[in-house]
Amino acid sequence: MAVRGHWGIENQLHWILDVGFREDQSRATGGYSAENLAVIRHLAVNLLSQEKSAQGGTRAKRLRAGWDDHYLTKILAQVPNSSRKL
Protein backbone atom coordinates (compact mmCIF):
# COMPACT_ATOMS: atom_id res chain seq x y z
CA MET A 1 0.00 0.00 0.00
CA ALA A 2 2.83 2.43 0.73
CA VAL A 3 4.11 2.01 -2.82
CA ARG A 4 0.69 2.86 -4.28
CA GLY A 5 0.48 5.93 -2.06
CA HIS A 6 3.92 7.06 -3.19
CA TRP A 7 3.10 6.65 -6.88
CA GLY A 8 -0.22 8.44 -6.40
CA ILE A 9 1.60 11.46 -5.00
CA GLU A 10 4.28 11.23 -7.69
CA ASN A 11 1.70 11.02 -10.48
CA GLN A 12 -0.22 13.98 -9.04
CA LEU A 13 2.95 16.11 -9.01
CA HIS A 14 3.70 15.24 -12.64
CA TRP A 15 0.12 16.05 -13.60
CA ILE A 16 0.37 19.45 -11.89
CA LEU A 17 3.67 20.16 -13.64
CA ASP A 18 2.24 19.14 -17.01
CA VAL A 19 -1.09 20.96 -16.75
CA GLY A 20 -0.12 23.96 -14.61
CA PHE A 21 3.31 24.62 -16.08
CA ARG A 22 3.08 22.87 -19.46
CA GLU A 23 6.33 21.06 -18.67
CA ASP A 24 5.95 18.60 -21.55
CA GLN A 25 6.06 21.48 -24.04
CA SER A 26 9.31 22.86 -22.61
CA ARG A 27 12.09 23.08 -25.20
CA ALA A 28 14.89 23.72 -22.72
CA THR A 29 17.52 21.11 -23.52
CA GLY A 30 20.90 22.85 -23.58
CA GLY A 31 23.35 22.28 -20.74
CA TYR A 32 21.67 22.18 -17.35
CA SER A 33 18.71 24.35 -18.36
CA ALA A 34 16.14 21.53 -18.13
CA GLU A 35 17.32 20.55 -14.64
CA ASN A 36 17.44 24.16 -13.46
CA LEU A 37 13.93 24.87 -14.74
CA ALA A 38 12.66 21.67 -13.08
CA VAL A 39 13.99 22.88 -9.72
CA ILE A 40 12.34 26.28 -10.21
CA ARG A 41 9.03 24.64 -11.20
CA HIS A 42 9.08 22.40 -8.11
CA LEU A 43 9.75 25.41 -5.91
CA ALA A 44 6.86 27.26 -7.56
CA VAL A 45 4.50 24.29 -7.07
CA ASN A 46 5.39 24.17 -3.37
CA LEU A 47 4.91 27.91 -2.88
CA LEU A 48 1.61 27.96 -4.79
CA SER A 49 0.24 24.97 -2.89
CA GLN A 50 1.04 26.65 0.45
CA GLU A 51 -0.78 29.85 -0.55
CA LYS A 52 -4.37 29.45 0.70
CA SER A 53 -5.95 32.90 0.30
CA ALA A 54 -6.85 32.46 -3.39
CA GLN A 55 -9.25 29.91 -4.77
CA GLY A 56 -8.32 27.79 -7.75
CA GLY A 57 -5.66 25.42 -8.87
CA THR A 58 -1.96 25.77 -9.43
CA ARG A 59 -2.36 27.05 -12.98
CA ALA A 60 -4.83 29.75 -11.95
CA LYS A 61 -2.61 30.86 -9.07
CA ARG A 62 0.44 30.93 -11.35
CA LEU A 63 -1.36 33.06 -13.90
CA ARG A 64 -2.67 35.41 -11.21
CA ALA A 65 0.86 35.83 -9.84
CA GLY A 66 1.96 36.82 -13.34
CA TRP A 67 -0.76 39.46 -13.58
CA ASP A 68 -0.89 40.77 -10.00
CA ASP A 69 2.35 41.99 -8.41
CA HIS A 70 0.72 42.20 -4.97
CA TYR A 71 -0.27 38.53 -5.14
CA LEU A 72 3.21 37.56 -6.39
CA THR A 73 4.77 39.41 -3.45
CA LYS A 74 2.44 37.56 -1.09
CA ILE A 75 3.58 34.21 -2.51
CA LEU A 76 7.27 35.12 -2.44
CA ALA A 77 6.98 36.34 1.17
CA GLN A 78 6.67 32.66 2.15
CA VAL A 79 10.30 32.03 1.22
CA PRO A 80 12.40 32.03 4.38
CA ASN A 81 15.04 34.73 4.67
CA SER A 82 18.39 32.94 4.41
CA SER A 83 20.28 35.86 5.95
CA ARG A 84 18.70 35.26 9.37
CA LYS A 85 20.84 33.40 11.89
CA LEU A 86 19.53 30.02 12.93
DAUR-V484538 format. One record per pair of residues at least 12 apart in sequence whose ideal C-beta (glycine too) atoms are under 8 Angstrom apart, sorted by the first residue. I is the first residue (numbers start at 1). J is the second residue. D is the distance in Angstrom with one decimal. If there is no record, write none. Layout:
BEGIN
[[I J D] [I J D]]
END
This chain:
BEGIN
[[13 45 7.1] [16 45 5.8] [16 58 5.2] [17 41 5.9] [17 42 7.9] [17 45 6.8] [19 58 7.8] [19 59 6.2] [20 45 7.3] [20 48 8.0] [20 57 6.8] [20 58 3.8] [20 59 4.1] [20 62 6.0] [21 41 5.2] [21 44 7.3] [21 45 7.7] [21 58 7.8] [21 59 7.8] [21 62 7.1] [23 38 7.8] [23 41 6.5] [44 62 6.9] [45 58 6.3] [47 75 5.3] [47 76 7.4] [47 78 5.7] [47 79 7.2] [48 61 4.6] [48 62 6.2] [48 65 7.6] [48 75 6.7] [50 78 5.8] [51 74 7.0] [51 75 5.3] [51 78 7.0] [53 74 7.2] [54 71 7.0] [61 75 7.7]]
END
